[in-house]
C-alpha cells in the first residue's frame, strides 16, 4: 500500500530484513496446547490438585461464597465443594480424604495447591485432634507404655522452689522409601525451650555420624563383600540417665485420677529436654565400651571391635545403628547383646538410611536417592508452573 502511494506516512519496505520481530510474531498462529502433560501420575490419588475460589458474587441460594475444587492428576476426576467460609476448607479436605481413600482402597499421597506442595497424610497438631482418631490414641498408649516400662519417672509433689516443665504430644506418620505408611508414631516431648543453662542442664552436645562417614562404611562393606545390618533403639532418649533434678507436668489426656496436682520427677531423659541427646549418647557410649568396642578418634560416632578372627564396625546416628564386619555370627552376637541392654528393632539388612536407599545382593551394595530426586523434581515442576 505504501509502494502504491495508497497510504501516506508509512515507510516503504523493500527488504524482508526490515520487518520487525514483533510483526512476525503477531502473525504467527498460536501453538496448540499439548495433548498430554510432560509429567503425569501413574496411580489414582498419587497427586491431587486443590484450589479455593472466592468469595463469589452473588452467593449461591444457600449462602455459599467459596468453591473448593479438587482434581486427581491421574484420572482428571474432579470434586467441587461449596463452602460458607474459607476456614472450612481444611476440614472439608480431611472428610474428602477419608471418604475417597475408603472408596478407592488406597492412600492419598500428595496435595498440591497454588501455594504449597503438601503431604496429604495429615498429622494431628495437638492432643485434641489426635483424640478423635483411634490409631493415634493407640500410638499415645504405646509411647506411655514404653516410658513406664523404662522407669523414666516417678509421680510426686512438686517441691517448693522448683517449676515443672510442660509436656506436649507430637505426631508423625513414618513412611518407607516409596512413600508407603509403615507406622503412626506419637512422641511425648518436654518443652525444653524454657530450661535455663546452668540450672536445668549443663552440656548438650552429642556426636552423630556424618553422611560422608556412612558412605565410607558402605564402601568398606562393599569392598569386602560384607553385609550391612540396621538396628533401631526404641525410645532411645528415655534410656539417658539424668544428673539434674527435673520435674514435668502430667501428659495431656493421661492425668492420674486423684493426683491432678502432682508432677513427675524424671529419672531418665525425655525427648525435648536440652540434655536428652547427650544423656542418651553417654549411655550408648558406655554400653558399647562395655562390649569391648573402641571409639574412633577422628569420628566420634564410629566404633570398632577387632580381634584375630573378627572385625565389627558400628555407625551411630542418634538411635539408628548400622553394623558391618565379619564373620556374620559376630554381628548376630552383637545384636543379641544390644537387645539385652535396650528395647531394639532389628531391621535386618540395611535398606533405607538417612534418605539413602540401599540394595544388597550377593555381597554387592548399590545406593540411590530416588525418593529425594522425585521430591526435588516435583518441587521444580511446581516452581515452573508458578512462573
N, C-alpha and C positions, 0 to 999 in steps of 0.2 A: 504493500500500500504506500509506503514511503517512497519507493522507487518510481511509482506511477504518479507521485505528487497528489495522491488522494487525501493524505493527512499531513498537516503541517506541524513541525516541531519534533518529529521523531527521526532520529538519525538513520540513514540508510546503511544497512548491514550488508557487507559484501563478502564476508567470510564466516564460516561456522565457528571459528575460534573466538569471534566477537560476542557469541551468545553466552550470557551469564549462566552460572550453575543453577541459580535459583529458578530461572525459566525452564531449564531442562528437567529439574526435579519436579517442578509444578505440573509438568505434562506427563509425568510417569504415572502409570496405573498403580494402585495400591497393591502390595503383595498380599496374597491370601493368608488367613490365619492357618497355622499348621494343623493338620487333621489329627495329629497325635502329639501329646506332650513329650518333651525330651526325657523326663523322669516321671514314672507313674508307679504307684503302689502295686504290689503283686498279690495282696490279700485284702479282703474286707476289713475295715477298721484299723488297718496299719497306720493310716493318717486320715484325720478328719479336719476339714477347714471350718472355722467358725467366724461369724460376723454379726455384730449387733448394730442394727439400723434404728435411727430415730433421734428425737421424737418426731413422729409423723403427724401431719395435719391434713384433714381433720382426723381425730382418733376413730377407731372402729366403734360400731354401735354399742359395744360393751365397755368402751372406755380404754381400750388398749392403745398405747402410744409407741411401743417398741416392737421390732421384729428381730427375733434371734434365729439366725439361719445356720444350719449345719449341713455340710456336704461331705460324703465319703469319697475320698480320692480314687479309690479302686472302681467302684460301681457308678459313681456320679449320682448316687441316690441322694435326695435332698429332704431335709426336715425343716419345717418352719414353725416357730412358736411365737405367739403374740403375748407380750408382757405389759403389765401396768407401769412398772418402773425398771430402771436399768439394773438395780441391785438384785433382781430376781434371776438374772442370767446364770449365776454360778449354781444355785440350787436346781434350776431347770436342767443345766448340763449334767449334774450328778444323777438326776432322775432319768434323763435320757441314756446316760452311760450304763446305768444299772439295767434298764429295760432292754437296750439293744444287745448288751452282752449276753443276757439270758436268752434272747431270741436267736442270736447267731451262734451261741456256744463258743465264743472267742472273746479276747480282751481288746479293748480299745487302747492302742499303743501310744498314739500321739495326737495332740490337738494343736493346730496352728491357727493363730489369729493374725490380724494386721499389725499387732504389736509384739507378740511373743511366740516362741516355739516351746510348747509345754508337754511334759509327760502327762498323759491323761490318767494314769493310776493315781488318783487323788489321795493324799495322805492327810489324816486329821491334823488340825493346827493346835488342838488342845484336848484336854480330857473330855470336855462336854461333847465335842464332835465324836470322839472315839467311843464314848459310852453307848452310842446308838448302834454300834456295829459289833456283832459277836466275835468276829475274827480279831479285832483289836482288843476286845475285853480279854480274850484268851491270851493274847500276846502280853498284856499287862500282868496277868496272873503268872505267866511263865517267868517274867522278869522278877517279880516279887519272890517267887519260889526259889529262884537262883540266889537272890540276896539273902534270904533267910537261911537257906541251906549252907551258905558260906559263912554264917555267923558274922555278918557285916556290921550289925548294930545291936544295941540294947535299948529298950524303952525306959525312959527315966524322966525325972522332973528337971527342968532347966535351972541350973544353979544361978544364983544371984551374980550379976556382973557379966554374964555370958549372953550371947544372942544366937538364935537358931537361924541357920541358912535355909532358905526356901528350896523346895523341890519342884520340878516340872516334868511332865511327860513329853517325850519326843518320839515321833513315829516315823518309821522308814520302811518302804517296800523294797526288798532286796531282789535283784534280778541277775540272771546269768548273762553270758556274753551275747546271747541272741535276743535279749530283752524280755525273756520269759520270767514270770514271777516265781520265785523259789521260796520266799519267806516274808511274813509280816512281822516286823520287829518293833517292840516297844522298849524304850530305854528310859529309866528313871535318872534324871540328871539334876545335879545340885547347881544352884545359881551361884557359881563360884566367883562371878564378877564382883560380888560385894566383899570378898575376902580382902584382908589387908596384909601386905607383905611385912614380915617380921612379927606379926601377931597370929595370923591364921595359917601361915605357911612360910617356908624358907626357900628351898631350892625347887625348881620346876622342870629343869631340862632333862629330856630323855632321848637318847640317840635312836635313830631308825636307819635302816639300810637305804642307801641311795639307789636310784634307778640304774645307774651305771654298774653298781655292785651286783645287783640282781642279774643283769645281763651277763656279767662276768661269770657268776656262778653257773648260769645256764650254759655258757660257752665251755666252761671246765667240764661240766657233766657230759655235754655232747661229745667233747674231745675224747673222754674216757669211756664213753658208752654206758654212763651211769643213769639210773633212774632218779627223777626228782619228785619228792613227795611233799604234800601240803598238810599242815596241821593248823587248826584254829582253836585258840583258847577261849572258851565260853566265858563271857562277862569278865574279861581279863582284869580290868581295873579294880574289881571287887576283891582281888587277891592281894593288892598292895596294902601293906600294914602302915597305919598312921602313927607318927610320933606326937603329933599335936592333938589337943583336946578340941574336937569338932562336934557340934550339935546341928541336927537338921530337923525340919518340921516333918510331920507325918504326910505321906503322899496323898494327893487329892483322890478321893473316891475310895480310899482304903484306910480310913481312920479307925483306930481300935475303939470299939464301943465301951463307954465308961471311962475312957482315958483321953478324952478330947483335948485336954490342956497339956498333955505330955509331949515330949520330943524324943528323938532318937540320938543317942551318943554313938558316933561312928568308931568302930574298932578297926575297920578296914576302909579303903577309899571307895568313893562313888564317882561315876562319870560326872564331869563338870567341875570337880574340885581342882584348884590350880596345881596342887601337888600330886594329883592322881597318876598322871603318866610316869612321873619319876618314881613314885612308890611302887608301881607295877614293874617298872624296869629293874629296880633294885631287887625285887622278889624274884624275877625271872633270871637275873644275872647270878644271884646266889644259888638258885636251883641248878642252872647249867654248870656252874663251877663245882657243885657238889657231885655232879655226874662226870667229873674229870674233863670238862671242856675248858678250853682256854680262849680268852677274848683276844681278837686281832688288835694289834697295837695301832694300826693305821685306819681300821674301820671298826668302830665300837659296836656295831650291830652284827658282826660276823664272829662265829665261834667255831673252833676246830677241836677235834679229838683224834689223835693219831696214835697208833700202836704198830707193832711189827707187821701185823696181818690185816689191819683195817685203817680206814680214814673216813671220818664224817665231817661234813661242813653244814653249818646251820646259819641261815639268814633270818634276821628278826625285823619285822615291821609292825610295831605295836603288839597286836595279839595274833598276827599271822606268822607262822614259821615255815620256811621251806628247808628241806633236808635232802642232801645228796651225799653220795660216797659209796664205799664198797667194804665188805660184802653186804648183800641185801639183808641178811639176818641181823646185822648191826643196826640197820635202820628200823627193823621191826622191834628190836630190843629197846631202842631209844623211844619209840612210840609208846611201848608198854610202860616204861619208866615215867614218861610225862603224864600218862593217864592216871598213874598212881598219885601224882602231885596235884594235878588240876583236872577240872572237868573239860574234856577235849572233844573236838570233832575231827575225826580222821577223814580227810577229803581225798585220800588216795593219791594217785599220780597228779602232779600239778597240771591244771588245765586252764586256770584263769587267775591272774595275779596283777594287781595294780594297773588294770586296763590292758594287760598283755594276754593274748590268747596263746596258749602253749599246746602243741601237739607232740606226743612222744610215741614213736613207732620203732620197735626193734632197735633201741639204742640211739636212734636219730631224734633230734629235737628241732622243731621249727616254731618260730614265733611270728605273730602278726597282731595288728591292731585294727581289725576290720570295723569293730564297733565304733571306735573313735573316729575313723575315717568317714563312716557313714553319717555320724552326727555332724562332723565338720562339713560334709557335702550338703546335708540338709540345711545347715545354718547358712552356708554360702548361697545356696539356691534361694533361701528366704530373703537374704540381703539383696540379691539381684532383683528379686521381684519388687522390692520396695523402691528401687532406683527408677 
